[in-house]
């Protein structure tokens, strides 16, 4: 029986709501239950075959989710942890890529270009599952800030590395200097375009909100266009659309007091929270449902014991490389500050460092990147493309389920939990970022702030 895509999506939304209720009842992070639920659905003989267009993930899922995450991020907090975030989002991504590439080449037998492709694909963690755990257990604010900041940048770093690795398949001589230059140009170009787009978005949204030409519905709809308005031009210009969306989100989110009244902000926040839940739920369910396609594309040249061994190798390297990086990344810069600059520094507790190291769950970006791999580059086939997709799927599953389930136990066992009042009363992830309603004396005559045209009042 043929099932229309719309019917499949509606059914998945219903499944997401049901599994969300079960996750709340069992006190399990909902992304883990969604992936397991999607996997169990995929194994049913009556389950529809789902073909996920990777570009759909990159276009419809990635920009709004990254923009929303950046919008909520306080720039002062992000700036204070910028070094730690950069070391994780760029340094750790590079380190993980190299570690996985070495393991894939030496222990699995992949070519160097394909090894680096696999490394770049599985290098960026997805913070959605990690934050779903840390918010429930209430870890110290600094851990949440670092995880959120890392998730905003690491996808861009990994996708740029992937672009370079794929291009290397079709060349006879690889130039590290040119690769580094390309990395910097793509990143800087995305940031620059995001700044321009964010500046323009603040001006346009502010104008829409302050005039009687747009009510709350139109203004909120306008906010949904911002991430796509910067992501698409960036991709067409071959710079980082991910960094463009993140930069625009940081710029707009930290200038909301110039744009939104409190009423409008509350309405927009409710709509955005629903959209985030919907997109996140669908993407984690689709990860599980993609098992059929991944298995169908896998060559019969691999034996089951070999595949199990390959999954164990790559998953182990992904997990261990993050933990290995964490301690030098946390302590060496502070030691240098103390020895070379004479600064008085405070070293983070080792158990806090380990918790951040155990939050490396992979997600939808890795799967979409694997599925989007071309079969060949300039006529040169990507050997092991099917194996790369297979390994990516099981690395996502192993890290989401294995680390996701054990993370709350580790947090509680190590005592890495927020104490009452530790973060202060202002530690609200959904704090109000809006300007107060003006008084009659403050309202210019040409601005219609009376009730019938008040932003948010008509919704």
Buried (B, 14 or more C-beta within 10 A) or exposed (E): EEEEEEEBBEBBBEBBEEBBEEBEEEEBBBBBBBBBBBBEBBEEEEBBEBEBEBEEBBBBBBBBBBBBBBBBBBEEBBEBBEEBBBBBBBBBBBBBBBBBBBBBBEEBEBBBBBBBBBBBBBBBBBBBBBBBBBEBBBBBBBBBBBBBBBBBBBBBBBBBBBBBBBBBBBEEEBEEEEBEEBBEBBBEBBBBBBBBBBBBBBEBBBEBBBEBEBBBEEBBEBBBEBBBBBBBBBBEBEBBBBBBBBBBBBBBBBBBBBBBBBBBBBBBBEBBEEBBBBBBBBBBBBBBBBBBBBEEEBEEEBEEEEBEEBBEBBBEBBBBBBBBBBBEBBBEBBEEBEEEEEEEEEEBBEEBBBBBBBBBBBBBBBBBBBBBBEEEBEEEEBBBBBBBBBBBBBBBBBBBBBBBEEBBEBBEEBEBBBEEEEBEEEBEEEEBBBBEBEEEEEEEEEEBBEEEBBBBBEE
